[in-house]
């Protein structure tokens, strides 16, 4: 799973397309039971708000790894 700011989800999609062969990527959790379908995806790219909303469901998935991308996060 990749967690990143919403405005760079497209960059992650581009990078995955450029560097990874034969993959499935999920970028939205709308109307989806991630626990049942997580095995179908190589990468799940989410923004921080999606993670906040779906945290109870996300912690039930046995992720191989989680990348937290804060490269463009705003500092207040």
ZIWOWO-V512285 format. One record per residue. N is the residue number from 0. SS is DSSP state (hx for helix, st for strand, lp for the rest). NEAR is the number of other C-alpha atoms within 12 Angstrom. D_FIRST is the distance of its C-alpha to the first C-alpha in Angstrom with 2 decimals. Layout:
n=N ss=SS near=NEAR d_first=D_FIRST
n=N ss=SS near=NEAR d_first=D_FIRST
This chain:
n=0 ss=lp near=30 d_first=0.00
n=1 ss=st near=32 d_first=3.79
n=2 ss=st near=32 d_first=6.55
n=3 ss=st near=30 d_first=9.85
n=4 ss=lp near=24 d_first=13.37
n=5 ss=hx near=26 d_first=14.26
n=6 ss=hx near=21 d_first=16.73
n=7 ss=hx near=23 d_first=14.53
n=8 ss=hx near=29 d_first=12.09
n=9 ss=hx near=19 d_first=14.85
n=10 ss=hx near=19 d_first=14.86
n=11 ss=hx near=31 d_first=11.32
n=12 ss=hx near=25 d_first=12.58
n=13 ss=hx near=14 d_first=15.74
n=14 ss=hx near=16 d_first=14.45
n=15 ss=hx near=22 d_first=12.43
n=16 ss=hx near=17 d_first=15.68
n=17 ss=hx near=12 d_first=17.80
n=18 ss=hx near=11 d_first=16.32
n=19 ss=lp near=15 d_first=14.69
n=20 ss=lp near=12 d_first=17.00
n=21 ss=lp near=12 d_first=16.68
n=22 ss=lp near=17 d_first=13.16
n=23 ss=lp near=19 d_first=12.08
n=24 ss=st near=29 d_first=9.73
n=25 ss=st near=28 d_first=9.43
n=26 ss=lp near=29 d_first=10.01
n=27 ss=lp near=25 d_first=12.12
n=28 ss=lp near=25 d_first=12.47
n=29 ss=lp near=12 d_first=16.26
n=30 ss=lp near=8 d_first=18.29
n=31 ss=lp near=15 d_first=15.62
n=32 ss=lp near=18 d_first=15.31
n=33 ss=hx near=28 d_first=11.64
n=34 ss=hx near=21 d_first=12.91
n=35 ss=hx near=14 d_first=15.35
n=36 ss=hx near=20 d_first=13.41
n=37 ss=hx near=28 d_first=9.93
n=38 ss=hx near=20 d_first=11.82
n=39 ss=hx near=15 d_first=12.82
n=40 ss=lp near=21 d_first=9.70
n=41 ss=lp near=23 d_first=8.67
n=42 ss=st near=32 d_first=5.76
n=43 ss=st near=36 d_first=4.71
n=44 ss=st near=37 d_first=5.87
n=45 ss=st near=35 d_first=7.53
n=46 ss=st near=31 d_first=10.47
n=47 ss=hx near=26 d_first=11.82
n=48 ss=hx near=17 d_first=14.27
n=49 ss=hx near=24 d_first=12.08
n=50 ss=hx near=27 d_first=10.38
n=51 ss=hx near=15 d_first=14.00
n=52 ss=hx near=16 d_first=15.40
n=53 ss=hx near=23 d_first=13.16
n=54 ss=hx near=19 d_first=12.57
n=55 ss=hx near=14 d_first=14.85
n=56 ss=hx near=20 d_first=13.09
n=57 ss=hx near=27 d_first=9.52
n=58 ss=lp near=17 d_first=11.21
n=59 ss=lp near=14 d_first=12.82
n=60 ss=lp near=21 d_first=10.01
n=61 ss=lp near=15 d_first=10.27
n=62 ss=lp near=19 d_first=6.90
n=63 ss=lp near=14 d_first=8.13
n=64 ss=lp near=13 d_first=6.45
n=65 ss=lp near=19 d_first=4.76
n=66 ss=st near=19 d_first=6.24
n=67 ss=st near=19 d_first=8.53
n=68 ss=st near=22 d_first=10.62
n=69 ss=lp near=18 d_first=13.99
n=70 ss=lp near=17 d_first=16.08
n=71 ss=lp near=14 d_first=17.80
n=72 ss=lp near=16 d_first=17.70
n=73 ss=lp near=10 d_first=21.27
n=74 ss=lp near=6 d_first=23.22
n=75 ss=lp near=3 d_first=25.78
